[in-house]
Structure formats: structure tokens, C-alpha cells
Amino acid sequence: MNHQPTPQTGKEKNPNLKKISGITMESIGVLMTCPMHKYLEQQLETHFNLFRLWHCNSSITEFLKTHQGNTIRAVVGDTNIGADAELIASFPNLEIVASYSVGLDKIDLRKCEEKGIRVANTPDVLTDDVADLAIGLILGVLRRICASDEYVRIGKWKDADFGLATKFSGKSVGIVGLGRIGTAIAKRAEAFGCSISYFSRSQKPFANYKFYSNIIDLATSCQILIVACALTEETHHIIDREVIDALGPKGILINIGRGAHVDETELVSALLEGRLGGAGLDVYENEPEVPEELLGLGNVVLQPHVGSDTVETSDAMADLVISNLMAHFSNKPLLTPVI
Amino acid sequence: MAAENPNFQNTDPPTVLVHRFPTFDFPPGNRLSTHFHLLDPITSPPTSPVLLHSIRALLCVGPVPVTPETLNRLPSLQIIVGSSAGVDHIDLTECRRRNIAVTNAGSAFSEDAADYAVALLFGVLRRLPAGDRYVRDGFWPVNGDFPLGFKLGAKRVGILGLGSIGSEVAKRLAAFGCSIAYFSRKKKTSVLFPYYENAIDLAANSDILIVCCALNDETRHIVNKDVMVALGKEGVIINVGRGPLVDEKQLVEFLVRGELGGAGLDVFENEPNVPKELLERDNVVLSPHCSVATPESFEALQDVIIANLKAFFSNKPLLSPVQKD
């Protein structure tokens, strides 16, 4: 008997994979809708029969010209391209959509439910990063770190002082949506001595923060308003002109949720007219397009939708996608099921 | 009413001499002049040198040096009220010899400086200024996703100097899930964070080094080549203290050779000059010594200055005396 240890192949970070080793899944057709994370792609390629939709012009029609639709049993999507009705209808053997995201707005959940297709996402893993970014955006806007970095780089410091910024510690913070991410933001802002209040559909019994049943009242009472709720029909444009005006010329709006939470046209005009103090934005209504009017403003910080885009979290999300697929195809419960 | 009380006779406010660079002044509308008679040689040169001989209190605005020559002109001087947290520009040995008290900004700046250290750290790890440039310069629609940044949570943060700024930094970063350790001249008995006896050991056990100690002969270049080697090639250095705390020449070389992960710098060895090798790098965040430049800090500073001067003129204990050991 040879008891030599099996050499490790590739990057085996995922402890869950060990539990189900021995089951061959290399024949299972998995469609990735768009490039997401190199490590995820490598893992999918190692364990499954991977197809890449972007190799077919990102078109399902194109894909079906060269591939059998019935080979695809799993789809891995994200918040750029998920699984819409057309995609779901194109793959009769589709069993599971494992989304490399926490957001599900690009997945037709009703269709999935109808057809008995399982859906899994990657909750929790990205909570910390998104909450971190919310605080980073606040500090970015109030302490003007992007503008000050530019000031040094272009050599203006030699001519004059940079001028004053605004203190963050001790400001009042209002959070729209006290879910996992909202709660993580609250915990962080507390360490800066901020007072926390929130708006959500219902009051949270566990939370020690001041609850507002009306978002206008929340916006009126806080200096920094953070959008951290899920995007639904109800929360589409939840930040409208009235909310922006309630926040006021000294108020700061932070959006780490989805672009469509904010009426962007109203936001732009409020910033241009000085009716809003500033904004920190990671998401936009028509990504990757960003309203041109924002690009020259000094009181905004703009990020290219990087909410959870860290090496550490992307690896953890990839591991979770693989684990969900593995669990599904070995008839075990999904780790993070949606449906 | 008070004017009718003979004990409240309207005496002249005490005189305080202002010591500053011509380019560096408190903004107009500050509250100091309602409490003290501020004598500013730059705006109104004193008519006789005799006046300077009687000056007991000096308000030192910003980083202007206080040298033995400064002190020689002020034989009656008893107190120097500084307006910054660090007082490395004041000759403390000479002050001690002449029995002149020195005060600093106390904790007026601690929260802002700590906030700024966190802001710079986010700037480096999550690459906020680079991301902002990426959007503003129109690269997002053309080049697609911005490269990944790094997670703050679970990082090991080493704090060099656990004074009032360092303690505020620790409190904030603990809330992000970071583990905290520190190096100070002395182990703090009231603090539970792990203590390291020197900067190299701290760096060897940290992913991120936050520099916020006072600058003196012992701490000049405390972050030297050995500390950078110990921190390692993914390590990040944040400096909100003073430029000379870090060996800037070495820092630049380590960054250029990829032997450090990144740096967030608010202070430099030769301000306002910044090493040109840093200007093109996306893994550094640079700022023009503005970690405490907020109206809120300035208000708090005035409170501290007024309290120190009032205490001095009424023979009470000073609010924020600098230990001159």
C-alpha cells in the first residue's frame, strides 16, 4: 500500500470541497455568464465542464448555435448578467443558479421557482467589505482624501495650503435598511462616536438605534444618510428629491446599495445647485456610465462599483459558489439557498 | 451688573505674544482675542524692545521653531502654548533649563487625526483615490472592472505610539475586525492590546503599521529599513505623525522595488516637497499634512489654548502640559 500523500493540485482553499471529494462532476455543464473573478473561473474549470458566455459575444442565441442547450445544468451569474427569463428558457436542464453576488435583481426568481430551479447567492461574505466601503466613502467625502491626493500629485501643495475639510467623528448617521450590511455599518460608525438612526420596513427588536418609520424624518434628523437596503419595487428611487432636500445642503448621501435606489437626475441637480452637501457613490443608475456633471465636482467621491471587490472576499465568494454547486450535485443541502 | 462690582474691575486682558510664520495664521474670527491681548509682531511690530522683555506667555502657531535665540529675546517667558499635538519644533531641553512650561493641543486633534489614519488606510487598501480617478477619467466604460483591492477586516494592525491619537485609532479599527498591537516607550498598564518592546517586533507581527508617536531624538526614523523588512512586501505604512518618523528615502525604495504593499502619508520629511517617485503610484495615498485640518479641530484647539492660558494667568494647573523628560 502506498501511503504517500496525494499532491495538492491547484489552489485548494475551500475546506468544504474535501467533504465531497471523490464525486466526479467534471461532466456537469456550468455556464458562467460573464468574467467575474479569475480564481472562481479556475475553480469552475477544475471541477466542472465550464462554458463561458462571453466567448459567444455574451449572446445566448450565439451560444446555442455552437452548443447544446441541454448540456447546461448550472448557471453562475452576478449582478451584471444573472439569469433572466430568456436564459432560463434556453436551458431545459438548468437545475441551479449560483450567483456570485448577494444581490439577486438580475435573476428572475419567479421563473426559477416555477421551474423548480434552485438559487443560491453569497450573503455575509461581502458584508464587511461593503460596510467598510460605506465608511471609506464617508471619510472620502468629509475628509476629501481623493481631492487631497490629487492636490499633492499635481504639485499644488507648494503653492498653497489645501484648506479645511469636515470632521467625521461624532456626526449623526442615518441608515436606510438595517439588514446585515446596514447593521455592520452601524457598528463601525459607533466606533467613531456617531449617533445612529435608521429607516426600514419594520422596527428591529434587536437594534439599539433610533427607528424612523418615515425616510423623510430620518433624512431630516441626520447629517450622513447611507443607502444600504435591498433593491425592490418599493425601494426603487427611495432617495428622491424630497429626501435629498430633507438631508439638506450640509448633508452627505452615501450609496453602496444599487444605483436605482437614488433618483440620479435629482441627485445631480441637488449637487449642482448646492442643495446637497456631498455624495459618496459606488453605484449608479446606468453603470458603467456616470453622469458627466459629477465628474468635475469636488464634493463627491466616485467609485466604480467596488463594494465587495477585495481579493480576500472575492476568493471567499468564489469558494461559496463552488460549495453550493458541489452540494447541489451531490444531493446535499445548499449552504446559502435563496430558493 | 458686573461692572458695578468693585471686585470685577475691568482690567486689561493679559498679553500674549504670537509667534508664527508670516504664511501661517489662525483664521479671522478666532476667539482668542476676546480673552487675551494678542501681540503679533508680523501685523504690528512692537514699538520698543522693552515690551518683549516683559512677555510671560508665548503662543506658538503651527510648526514655527522655538530656538534658544527665540528664548533669549524673551527673558520673562514662563509659558509656551503650542497649537499642535507634536511639539518637536520647540526646543524642550532649553525650555526645561529655563523653567518654561510648554503645552500642546492636548486631545483637541485626536479624533480627527485618528479618522484620517483610517481614511488613509482605506485609501490604500480599497484604493479610493485611484478608483475615483478611474471613474473621473472615463476608464470604467472602456477598461471594465477596476482591479481588486484588499480587505481591512482581520488584518493585524500595529500602532506606533499609543497616545491619545493611537488609542482613538485602535478603538476605530477594532470595530472593523482588526486585531491591534502596539509599541510605546512604556507598556500601558490600562491597555489589553499586546505590547511589543520595539518597532521591529511590532512590524514583524503586523500587516499594517500606523505611525502616530511624537517626534524626538529617540523616534526619528523609527520606521527604518529593518522595520520595513519586518513588515514585509504586503505590509502597509500609514503616517499621520511627522515625516521624519519614517526614513523616507528607504520607504520610496521599498515601494519602488515592490517590497512594501503600500503607504498612506499625510506627512513628509521635507514638506511641502514629496518624493517624485511616489506621485505616479496607485498603491500610495498622499495628503498635504491636513489630518487635523477641520473647523471642528480648530474650535477644539481654541478651547485648549484658552484653557491653558487662563490656567497660567490664574496660577492653576495647565490643561495639557508636555512632559519634558
Interface residues (C-beta under 8 A of the other chain):
Chain A: P35 H37 D128 D129 D132 L133 I135 G136 L137 L139 G140 R143 I145 C146 S148 D149 E150 Y151 V152 R153 W157 K158 D161 F162 G163 L164 A165 T166 K167 F168 S169 G170 K187 R188 E190 A191 F192 G193 E287 P288 E289 V290 L295 V301 L302 Q303 P304 V306 D309 T310 V311 E312 T313 S314
Chain B: E111 D112 A114 D115 Y116 V118 A119 L120 F122 G123 L125 R126 L128 P129 G131 D132 R133 Y134 V135 R136 G138 W140 P141 G144 D145 F146 L148 G149 F150 K151 L152 G153 A154 K171 R172 A174 A175 F176 G177 E271 P272 N273 V274 L279 V285 L286 S287 P288 C290 A293 T294 P295 E296 S297 F298
